[in-house]
């Protein structure tokens, strides 16, 4: 074995043995409720001839109370929550929808599904929507809607965003897939726009495998959303709904899109709401522990977190300086980290991988009309993230940080080896 091989082996000796994709188990109360429902056999989202309250209706009532909103509609996924909210808010085919460029594929997918045309808004170094670009594109595009994505749980200055929307007459819908229980300056996300949309996918704050929730105080939006979700004429069974007469305005003109959440999914979610705030506190501790360790690695840059941002982090993001690793080395870093147990997602990869993609991969979005987003392009090229399961201990965080530090060293070492340079920077 050469001296170089020995140095590389020493740098790569720590491995993380956990599985970052492994969530906490569903609470026993949720499992018991699901089993009772399975034994009952009445799995459809409504009942025709019984007095019991559907699980989805109870979940809607409880989540509306948690959010401090009047109405809630439970649907099949976070993506269809976005679609239904936009359609229920009045989006018509061809309407332009402002959306921040840092988001995931279900967001522009929902815009396309609803018949809208995405207009990309740039982001800043905090990974949130750039307020100046939002103001400019709101004025220039003629957009009627903003679909604001709190991507990976990063929350912009919501007072400023709300002011911009009000000034330009724009209807804001919040994509809160990563911020259930999070907020800005003491106010929960999902309460700033006309509607807030949440996800219950496995890797979010609550876990039913898949599911979505829409909250609003607008009675017409709520009634249309319930009808769109597939209520047939059984909307009276909803408990977080507007008065029955509101449905009379919409029931003959609103299509049934069959997207309502099943009782089985709702039964898994209801017990999790009671532990949501505690889970978010645990996530913030894990994030803070890891962020402090990663920030100590020269060339790994983490975003600032303003005091007003009450974030709910189920993952962590960082950017890698081009002075630390070039693009080829960055790919080596991803591979090295993965080989030692830390699966890092890289938004700068040339092709979409798994859940991770960026705006230039969405070729159904017209790039010539969507708008330039130079800061997003620069940031996403160097942006990495990975999941933070709740079972991570402080010792796990230490191990993960060590693996990433080693991966940086090995990726840089590979370059010096390729160049025939026998010294290690």
N, C-alpha and C positions, 0 to 999 in steps of 0.2 A: 504493500500500500504506500502511495506517495505521500509526501508531506501535505500536499494540497488536498488529497482525499481525506487524510486524517483531520485536517482543519474543518473541512466541510462536514464530516461525520459528527464532530464535536458540536458544531453549530446546530445540528438537526436532531439532537438526542431526546428532546422533550416532545411528547405526543399527548394530545387531549383524548381521553378515552370515552367521553360522553357523546351523545347524539343530539346535535343542536336542533334537529327537526322533531324531537320527541316532546310532545306537549304534556301538561299535567293531565291526569285522568279526569273524566267527567265526574262530578260529585255523585255519591251514592243516591242522594235524593232524586237526581235527574234520571239515573238508571232505573230506580224503582218506579218512577212516574212513567217512563217509557215502557217498561214491562207491563204495568197495569193497562196501559193503552193497547199494547199488543194483544193482551189476553181478552180485552173487551172487543177488539176487532173493528171498532168504528174509527178508521184511520183517516177518513176524508175530512177536509177542512171545515165542513159545516154538517150539522145534523138536521134532518127534516122533521123528526117527530119525537124529540126528547128535550127535557128541560135543562140538562147539564150545560155548563158554559164551556165552549171549546178552549183547549189549551192555548191556541194562538191568540184568542181574544183576551185571555187572562194575561198573557205575556205583553200584549199591546198596552193594556191598562197599566201594568206595573212599570213598563219602560217609559210610558208617557209621564207617569208620576216621577220617576227618577230624573227625567230630563226637564221637568217643569213645563211640559208642552201639553196642549189640550188633546191632540190627536196623535195616534200612532197606527201604522199599517205594517204588518209583518209579511214578508215576501220570501221568495226562494233564495235570493243571493243579494250581495251588496251591489253587483252590477245591475240587476233588474230593479233594485231600489232606485238607482240613479235614473234609469230609463223611465220608470213610472213617474218619478218626481218631476222630471222635465216635461213629460207629456201632460201630466196633471196640472203643471204650472202654465201650460198654454203653448209650449214649443211647437212650431209648425215646420213642415218640411222646408229645408233651405235656410232656416234661421241660423244665424251665426252664434256660436257659443264660445266665449273666452274660457280657456283652461290652461293652468300652468303646465309648462313643458316637462317638469319632473313629476311623473305619475306612472301608473301601470296600465297595461293594455285594456282592462275592463272599462276604464274611464272614457277614452276616445271611442271604445267599442259601444258604450251606452249612448254616446252622442250620435254615432252613425246609426244605431238601432232606432233612435228617436227621430231620425231624419234631419238632424242638425249638421252644421258645418263647423268643425273645430277651428278656432283661431288661437294659436299657441302664444302664451305669455311667458316672458323670460323669468328666470329665478335669480336669486342673489347668493352670496356666500353662505347664508344660513339654510340654503336648500328650499327656501320658500319663495312665493310669488314676489317678483320685483314690482314695487309700488309705482315707480315712475313708468315702467313699461306697461303696467296695467292701465294706468291713467291715459297714456298715449293711445294704446290700442282700443280702449273703450271709446275714445273720441273718434278714432280713424275708421274703425271697423263697422260701426253701426250695430254691433252685437246687442241683443236684447237680454242675454243670459250670461252669467258667470258660473261655471261649475268649478268651484274652488276645492282643489284636492289637497288635503293635509297629508301629503305623501310621507310615508314612514313616520308619521306622528309629529312632523315639524309644523308649527303653527305661526303664521305671520301676524303682524300687528292688525288685529281684527277691527279695531276702531277705525284705522286708516282705510282698510279694505271696504268696510261698510260705508264710509263717507264717499269714497270714489264711486261705488255702485249707486248710492242715492243721487249723487250729482249728475250721473249720466243716465239715470232712469233704468238701471240694469237690475234684473231679478237674480239674486244669488241663491244657488243651491250648494250646500256643503257636502263634500265627500268626506265623511268622518270614519272611513273604514279602519283607520289606524289610530283613532283618537277617542274611542268610547271611554267616557269618564275624564277626559282631558279638557282643558279650557284655556281661556285667555282672560287675565285680570279678574279671576273669580267667576267667570261666566262660562258655562259648558259649551263646547263646540256642538253644532247642530241647532243652536238657538239664535244665531246671528242672521241667517238667511231666511227665505220663505220656507225652506225645508232643509232638514238634515238627514243624511243617509248613512246607515251603519252596516257593518258586516259582522256575521257570526261564523266566518270561516275558521277552520281549526287554528290558524296561526294568529288570530286576532285576540282581543281582550276576553271574549267569550267564545265558546267552542261548541258548535253543533255539526261540524263538518262543513256545512254551507248554510247560509241564511242571511236575510237582510231585514232592516227596519227603517221606516221612514217616520220622522216626527215633524209636526207642523202645528201652527195655530190658525192656519187659513182653512176655513170650513169647506170652501169649494174645492180647494186642492185636495183636502182629505177625502171628500166624497168621491171625487173623480179617481183618486188613487185606489180607494177601496173597490170601486167598480172595475177599474182597469186590472186590479190584482185577481179578479175572478170571483166576485161575491155572488154572481147571479142576482136573484132578488132576495138573498138571505142576509143582506147587510145589517139588518136589525140585530143579528147575533154579535156584532162587534160591540165592544164596551168602551173603546176610546175613539168614538166616532162623533160626527156632528148630528144635529137633530134630523129626524126622518124627513122633514120637509125639504132639507137641502138636497137630498138625493133626487127629489122630484125634478129638480132643475137639470139633472145630468143623466138619469138612468136610461133614457131612450137614445142618447147621442154618444155614449161612452162605450167603447168596445170592451169585451171580456178577453183579457190576454192570458188568463190561467197561470198566474205567477204567485198565488198566495202560499205562504208558509204552511207546511203540514203540522198537524197536532203533535206528531212524533218529534219533530225538530224543536217545537216550542217547549215540549215537556223537558227536553234536555237543557234548555236555556234558562228557564225560570229560576232554578236554585242558584245559578251562577250570578245573577244580578245582585244578590245579597252580599256576595264576596268581592264585587267589582272594585270598590274603592281600596280594599285591602290588597288585592292583587296588583293594582296600579302602584301602590306604595312600594310593594316588593320589587316591581319592575324598575322603578326609579332608583332604588338602592343598587340593583344589579348594574343598571346603566352607569350610575355615578362611579361605582367601583371600577368598572372596566374603562370608562372614559378617562379617569385619572391615570390609569396605567398606560393606556394607548397614547395619551397626550405627551407622555414622557419620552416617547420614541421619536427622535428627530425625523421630520419629514412626513409624519402622519398628522393630518390636520382635522380636527373635529370642529363642528359648528358651535358658535356661541349660543347659549340658551338664556334668553332674557328673563328677568325676574317675573314678568307678567305671564310667561308661558308655563302653564301647568301641564306639562307633557306626560304622556302615558306610553312609554317606550317598550314595544315588544321586539325591537331590533335596535342595532346601533350602526351608524354610518360614519365613514371617514374618507377623506381625500388623500391621495398619495402625491406628494410634490414631484414634478418632473425632474427636479434637481436630485431627488433620491433614487428614483427608478425610471428608466425610459419605458416606452410602451412594451417592448419585448420582455424586459425585466419584470414589468408589472404582471404579464401573463405567467412568468415563472413564479412570481410571488403567490399568485392564486393557486397554482399547481402544488407548490411546496406546502402552503398552509393546508390544503385539502389532504395531502399525503400524511399530514400529522394531525388529522382529526378536526380541523376547523374549516368548515365549508363556507368560503367567502364568495359572495355574489359580486360580480364586476359589471357595472353598467356600461363600461367602455368596450366590452367584447364586440368583435365585428358582427357576430350573429347573435340573435336572442337565444338565451339558454334558460330552460326551466320557466320560472315565473318572470324572469328579468328581461325587459326590453326597454327601448327608448324610442323617442318620437320618429327618428328616421327609419325605424323598422316598420312603422305603421303606414304602409304604402297606400292604404285606403284613405288616408288623410292627405288632401291636396297640399303638397309642400309649397307650391307657388302662392297659395292663398292663405296658408296657415300662419305665415309670419316668421321673420328671422328671430332666433333666440341664441345669440352668440355666447352669452355667459353660461347658459344651460349646456350648450355643446362642449364648452371648455371643461365645466365641472363634471359632467357625466362621463367624460373620457377617462377621468381619474378616480371615479367614485366607487367605493366598495361598501358592502354591508353584510351583516349576518344576523341570524335570529338570536333572541335572548329568552330561552325557556325559563320558566319560573323556578325550576329546581336548581339553577346555577348557584353555587356557593361562592364565597369570597375566594376560597382556594381554587375553585374552577376558573374564576376570572383571572387569577394570577397565572394559571397554566395557559389559558387562551392567549393572554397578552405575551407570554414568553414564546409561544409557538409563532405568533405573528412577528415578533421581534426577530426571531430566528429566520423566519421566511424572508423578511426584508434582507437580512444579512446574506442568506444563501443566494437570493436573486441577484444581489449586487456582486457577490463572489463569482457567480456564473459568468458575469460579464468580464471580470478581470481575468478569469481563466480562459475565456474565449479569445481575449486580446493577447494572451500570452504574458500577462502581467502577474508576477509571482507574489506581489504584495497585496495585502487586503486593506482597503481603505477603512 
